[in-house]
Each structure stands twice: as structure tokens, then as C-alpha cells.
Amino acid sequence: MTKRRRIPAMAPEERRAALIAATIPLLREHGAAVSTRQIAEAAGVAEGTIFGVFPDKASLLRAAVVSAFDPQPAVDALEAIRAEPAELRTRLREAVTLLRARMSANANLMAAPRDLMADDADFRERMMDGRRRLVGGIAALIEADRHRLRRSPEAAAQLLLMLVSVTVHRGFGHGGDFDDMDDEEIVSTLLDGLLVAPVVTDPTESPT
């Protein structure tokens, strides 16, 4: 029988962070059905230790979901992209690569917020605030080219997130129509639209 790997004694906040870190990959694999026994084994603690830190399993799962969706690492990465002297299309392509990786990692968690938010009045607001911060980070990336866009950087950021979402998450009613979109096509769809070539109704007119 494999002996449980126990982690050293920790301060309460460190213990809390360790339990959340152990829970996130299990949530991604099992969803909200993950058991406290599985979490305890992954964290290397006795099952009762969880309830010395969190009042119940739902509280731990909510904390893990909030941590998994924490936008700050992505916002910091977007800021690093913004600092690079690159053209808008290049910056957006790097942003899309980053956002798709983040969304793909959390794809299996999308149902968890709906399962967990019912008895936590602040949970939905925390999730919405996270999305607002992410949109703000994308908008800041676009801001320098505001004069080139027909919509605001904030609106462009929302559209970019929508495009990324439909290529990662199923259940939007689109089937697999967008599964083959790569990063370049996502950026091109945002900046250039869906036309593969300009439409010319009069051969004597120049394309617009």
C-alpha cells in the first residue's frame, strides 16, 4: 500500500493555497463530482484537514474555480505583449495564442460555475469581474490602434474573446464549424471580416 505523501506543516494561508492548487487539476478532470478524498490524497493530507481550512467541499471548489479563472496571469502576459514594438495583427495573434491556451486548460471547468454559484451571492460577481479585467487587458493591447478601428478597443476585445471562445468551447450551438480555425484566421476574421476577396459589383470600379 502506498503511503500518503504528507506535506510539511503550513500557515493557514499556505495550506489554503496548497489545497486549492491540488483541487484545480482534479476539477478539470472530474468536474464538481471530485471527492474530498481525491483532493486530500492529491494534497498529501488527511481528509479532515480540508474542513479545518474550508467549511465545506463547495467552498473549496468555488475557491479553486476562482483561482483557475484568475485573469491576472493572462493580463500580465497581455501587458508584456503590448510592450513589444509589434504591429497590431502580430500583437493580436500572440494574444489569441495565449487566450486559447488559457481557455483550453479550463474548458472542462465551464460547467462548474453554474453548479457552484447558486449558494454564493458573490461568486458570480467575482467571475464577471475576472472577465472584465481580461477584456480590459485585451483592450489595452489594442488601444494604440484605436484610430484604425470602427469600434472601440473594448468592443474589439469582446469580439475577440467571442471568437476565441467558439473555437475552444462546444455547446454554443455551432457544432464543429469553428474547430479548425487557427490563430491567424481568428485575427483575420476580427480585422478583415469574412470576405475572402473584395466584392466588386461594377468592373470599372476599384475594390474598396
N, C-alpha and C positions, 0 to 999 in steps of 0.2 A: 504494500500500500504506500502510495507516495505521500510523504509528509508535507503538510501545508507549509509553504514558504511564508514566513511571517516578516513583516516589515518592522523596522525599529520604532520605538515609541516616538510619537509626534505631538506637536502642539495641535490644539483643536482645528485651527485653520488649515494646517498642513494635512491633517487627517481627512478633513473635508475635501480638500483638493485631490488627495490620493484616491478617495472613493469615487469622486466624480470622474477622474481620469480612467479608472478601471471600468466604470459603467459605460462610458461612451462607446467603445468598440462593441460591447455586448448589446447595447441598444441598436447599433447599426446592423447587427446580425440577427437579433431576435425581436426587436421592437419592444413595445411596452410589456410583452409577456415574459421578459427576462426575470429570473427569480433572484431574490436576495441571496440565496445560497450560491448561485453562479457568480454574483458580484463579490461576495465575501471570498470565494476561492480565488477569483482573479486578483483581488486586492491583497490576498495573503493575510486575512484577518478572520476572527470568529464572526459568525453571522450576527450575533448580538451587538458587536461593535458598531454596526451600521446604525442601529437605533439609539446608540449613545451620541450620535452626531446628527442624525436626521430623525424627525418624529415618526416618519413612516416611509414606506417604499416610494409612494407617489412624490413626496418632497425631494427625494434623491433623484428620481427620474426627471423631474422638472428642472432641477439644478443642472443635471447632465445635458439635457436638451439645450438649455440656455447657453451653457458653456460651448457645446458643439456648434451652435449657431452664432457664437460671439463674432461680430463683424470686425473687431479691432485688428486681428492679424491681416485680414484682407484689405482693410482701409490703409494700414501701414504699407502694404505691398503696392497698393494703387498710388500712394503718395510717392513711393520710390520710382514707379513708372513715370509719374508726372514730372519728376525732377530730371528725367532723361531728355536730352535735346533731340527728340524724335518727332516725326510727322504724325498728325492726328490718326491716320489709318494704322500706323505702326503701333502707336500707344494703345489704341482700342483693341488691336489683335492680341497684344500682350495681356490686356485686361480680360479679354474673353477667355484666354487660356487659363488664367488664374481663377476666374469665376466658375468655369466649367469644372475644374478640378475640385473646387470647394463644394459645388452643388452635387457632384457625383459622389463625393465622400459621404455626404449627408442625405443622399437620395432615399435611403431606407428609413430615415427619421421623419419624413414628411408627414406621416400619419400620426406620429407620436404627439405633436402639439394638440391635435384635435382630441386625442384620447385623454390628455392630461390637464387641459386648461379649464375644464368645467368647474372645478372646485378651487380655482386660484384666480382671483379677480385681477391680480397684477401681471399674470403670466402673459396674457395676450398683448398687453401694452409693452412688455419687455421685448417680445418678439417683433412687434411692429416698430419699436424704436430701433432695434437692430437693423431692420430693413431700411429705415430712413437714413441711418448712418452709412449704410452701404451705398445707397443711392447718392448721398452727399459726396462720398469718396469718388464715385464714377463721374459725377457732375464736375467736381474739381479738376478731374483729369481732362475734361472736355472744355472747360471754361475759356482757355486761351483762344479757342476757335469759335467762340460764340457768334462772332460776326459772319461766319460762313454757314450757319445753320438756320433753317426756317423755324425751328423750335428751340426752346431754352435748353441749356445743358441738363437741367433737372428732368425735363421731358425726354430728352435723348437718353439719359441714364435709365429712366423707367422702361423705355422701349428696348434698350439693350438687355436689361435684366429679363424682360419677357421673352426675347428671342433666345437667350441662353437657356431659360427655364424649359421651353418647349423641346429643346434638343436633348435635355437631360431627363426630365420627369415625364412619365406617362400619366394618363388619366386626365389630360386636358381635352379629350375628345378628338385628338388629331391622329390617333393610331400611331403608325411609324413613319408618317410623312416627313418628319424633320430629323429622323435619326441619323441621316447621312450628311447633315450639314457640318462642315468643318469650321474652324475659327475664322478663316478668311471669308467664307460665304456669309457667316453671321454679320461680320463687319460690313461687307459689301451690301447686304440686304438693308442694313441700317442707313448707310450713307448714300447708296445708289438706287435703292428700290428694287423691284422685282423684274424690271425690263432687262432683257439680255442685250438689247440694242435699241437705239433711239427710234421712235416711231415717226416716220415722215409721210404725211398724207399727200403732199404735193412734191413731185420730183424736183421742182425748181426751187423749193425751199431748202434752206440749210437746216441740219439737225439742231435741235435746241436742247 
